[in-house]
Amino acid sequence: MGFFGSVGGRVVGAPSILAADFANLAEEVRRVRDGGAELVHFDVMDNHFVPNLTVGPAVAAALVESTDLPVDAHLQVMRPDSLIPAFVEAGVASIQVQPEVTLHLHRTLEAIKNAGLEAGCALNPTTSPSVLEYAWPYLDYVNVMSVNPGFGGQAFIPEMTEKVRRLRELTDLPIQVDGGITAETAPLMVAAGARVLVAGSAVFRGDRAAEMRKIVEAGEGALGDA
């Protein structure tokens, strides 16, 4: 069973390294692990699908070697299929793609799963959950973007809580949320049905362990409202 298959009903903290100090990435991940992080969110951006350019398979491979936490690669790129083999080789545990630009989604998800990884889809804020109607059998998790992808530090889009509720009505798969997740917004998303909390700026702007723990505990406090 992969990581997402084991999430169950618990709340998981997943720091986004987009906001981390890349000169000390291994140490940054160690600190958030001390705060209860269970997954590392690895943003891959190509300056085409999103207006930013980040890191690739070589950095992912180095990170995988330096931590025992699973690494979840989020391919915010125009041609995800061309990068999947390299990220499989890098040793990531899961790969998520954007259905908005994935030409043959079934083929892409099958390629990820056939490589032994968990497969996910990330939905932009205005992308309807209905786009996944025929993809459910090939998915292990779904990511609701609560900001527009491309940059950290953006403001949380409150309407995404309703989107999470809608997804929870459609599937029992783990729902990840990414963008503007803080100790204030995490409970809203958990109450709506999310269980995997991706947080970047809110974690890496202060004491890494303390901020990670604060977000997870805030989310856990809303489990009774879910």
C-alpha positions in Angstrom: 0.0 0.0 0.0 1.3 3.5 -0.9 1.3 6.6 1.3 -2.1 7.9 0.2 -3.6 4.5 0.5 -2.7 4.6 4.2 -4.0 8.1 5.0 -7.4 7.0 6.2 -9.1 9.5 8.4 -6.0 11.2 9.9 -4.7 14.7 9.1 -1.4 14.8 7.3 1.1 17.6 7.1 2.9 18.0 3.7 5.3 20.9 3.6 5.8 22.4 0.1 9.5 22.9 -0.5 8.7 25.7 -2.9 9.1 28.1 0.1 12.1 26.3 1.6 15.8 27.4 1.7 17.1 25.4 -1.3 20.7 25.8 -0.1 19.8 23.7 3.0 17.0 21.6 1.7 17.8 18.4 3.5 17.9 20.3 6.8 14.7 22.1 6.0 12.9 18.8 5.5 14.4 17.4 8.7 13.0 20.4 10.7 9.5 20.0 9.3 9.6 16.3 9.9 10.3 17.1 13.6 7.0 19.0 13.5 5.1 16.0 12.4 5.3 16.3 8.6 4.6 12.9 6.9 5.0 13.8 3.2 7.1 16.3 1.1 5.3 18.2 -1.6 7.7 18.8 -4.5 6.5 21.5 -7.0 7.8 21.2 -10.6 7.1 24.2 -12.7 8.1 24.8 -16.4 7.4 28.5 -17.0 4.8 27.6 -19.5 1.8 26.1 -17.7 2.6 28.4 -14.8 4.7 31.6 -14.8 7.5 30.2 -12.8 10.5 27.8 -13.2 11.5 25.6 -10.3 13.3 22.3 -9.8 13.5 19.0 -11.6 14.4 15.3 -11.2 18.0 15.8 -10.1 16.9 17.8 -7.1 14.1 15.3 -6.4 16.6 12.4 -6.4 18.9 14.3 -4.0 16.0 15.0 -1.7 14.8 11.4 -1.8 18.3 10.3 -0.7 18.3 12.7 2.2 15.0 11.9 3.8 12.8 8.9 4.8 9.7 10.9 4.1 7.8 10.0 0.8 8.1 12.7 -1.9 5.1 13.7 -3.9 5.9 15.3 -7.2 3.4 17.9 -8.5 4.0 18.3 -12.2 2.7 21.8 -13.1 4.0 21.4 -16.6 2.7 21.3 -20.2 4.1 17.9 -21.1 4.1 15.8 -17.9 4.5 12.5 -19.8 8.0 13.4 -20.8 9.1 13.9 -17.2 7.4 10.9 -15.6 10.3 8.4 -16.3 12.9 10.8 -14.8 10.8 11.3 -11.6 10.2 7.5 -11.3 14.0 7.1 -11.5 14.5 9.8 -8.9 12.6 7.7 -6.5 9.5 9.8 -5.7 6.6 8.0 -4.1 3.8 9.6 -6.1 3.2 11.9 -9.1 0.2 14.2 -9.7 -0.6 15.9 -12.9 -2.9 18.7 -14.1 -5.8 17.4 -16.2 -6.2 20.9 -17.8 -3.1 20.2 -19.9 -2.7 16.4 -19.8 -3.7 15.3 -23.3 -4.3 11.6 -22.7 -5.1 11.5 -19.0 -5.8 7.8 -18.8 -2.5 7.0 -20.4 -0.6 9.3 -18.1 -2.1 8.0 -14.9 -1.6 4.4 -16.1 2.1 5.2 -16.8 2.5 6.4 -13.2 0.7 3.5 -11.7 2.5 0.9 -13.9 5.8 2.3 -12.6 4.6 1.4 -9.0 3.8 4.9 -7.9 0.6 6.5 -6.7 -1.2 8.7 -9.2 -3.0 11.9 -8.5 -4.6 14.9 -10.2 -4.4 18.5 -9.1 -7.4 20.8 -10.0 -6.9 24.5 -10.6 -9.4 26.7 -8.7 -11.9 27.0 -11.5 -11.6 23.4 -12.8 -14.7 21.4 -12.1 -14.4 18.1 -10.2 -16.5 16.7 -13.1 -13.4 16.6 -15.3 -12.4 13.4 -13.3 -15.6 11.6 -13.9 -14.0 8.8 -15.9 -10.6 9.0 -14.2 -11.6 7.8 -10.7 -10.5 4.1 -11.2 -7.0 5.3 -12.1 -6.5 7.8 -9.2 -5.1 7.4 -5.7 -5.7 11.0 -4.6 -6.9 14.4 -5.7 -5.4 17.8 -5.0 -7.6 20.9 -4.7 -5.6 24.0 -5.5 -6.8 26.7 -3.2 -4.7 29.3 -5.0 -3.7 29.6 -8.7 -0.6 27.5 -9.2 2.7 29.1 -9.8 3.8 31.0 -6.7 3.8 30.6 -3.0 2.4 33.1 -0.5 -0.9 33.7 -2.3 -4.1 34.4 -0.5 -6.5 31.4 0.1 -9.5 31.2 -2.2 -12.4 30.6 0.3 -14.7 29.0 -2.4 -12.4 26.0 -2.5 -13.9 24.7 0.8 -17.1 24.0 -1.1 -15.1 22.4 -3.9 -13.6 20.0 -1.3 -17.1 19.2 0.0 -18.3 18.4 -3.6 -15.3 16.1 -4.1 -16.0 14.3 -0.9 -19.5 13.6 -2.2 -17.9 12.1 -5.4 -15.1 10.0 -4.0 -13.5 8.4 -0.9 -10.0 9.0 -2.2 -7.8 11.2 0.0 -8.2 14.9 -0.8 -5.1 17.1 -0.6 -5.3 20.8 -0.5 -2.6 23.2 -1.6 -2.4 27.0 -1.4 -2.8 29.5 1.4 -3.0 26.7 4.0 -2.4 28.0 7.5 -3.5 27.3 11.0 -6.6 29.4 10.2 -7.6 27.8 6.9 -6.6 24.2 7.6 -9.6 23.6 9.9 -12.0 24.9 7.1 -10.5 22.4 4.6 -10.5 19.5 7.1 -14.1 20.1 8.1 -15.0 20.1 4.3 -13.3 16.7 3.9 -9.6 17.3 3.1 -7.0 15.2 4.9 -3.6 16.1 3.4 -2.5 19.7 4.1 0.1 21.2 1.8 1.7 24.3 3.3 4.7 26.3 2.2 5.1 29.9 3.2 3.2 29.4 6.5 5.7 26.7 7.5 9.0 28.1 6.2 8.6 31.7 7.3 9.2 30.8 11.0 10.2 27.9 13.2 9.7 25.1 10.8 8.8 22.4 13.3 6.5 24.6 15.4 4.6 26.0 12.3 4.1 22.6 10.8 2.8 21.2 14.1 0.5 24.2 14.5 -1.1 23.6 11.1 -1.6 19.8 11.6 -3.0 20.3 15.1 -5.4 23.0 13.8 -6.6 20.6 11.2 -7.0 17.7 13.6 -9.1 20.0 15.8 -11.7 20.1 13.0 -12.0 16.4 12.5 -15.2 16.4 14.6 -16.8 18.8 12.2 -16.1 16.8 9.1 
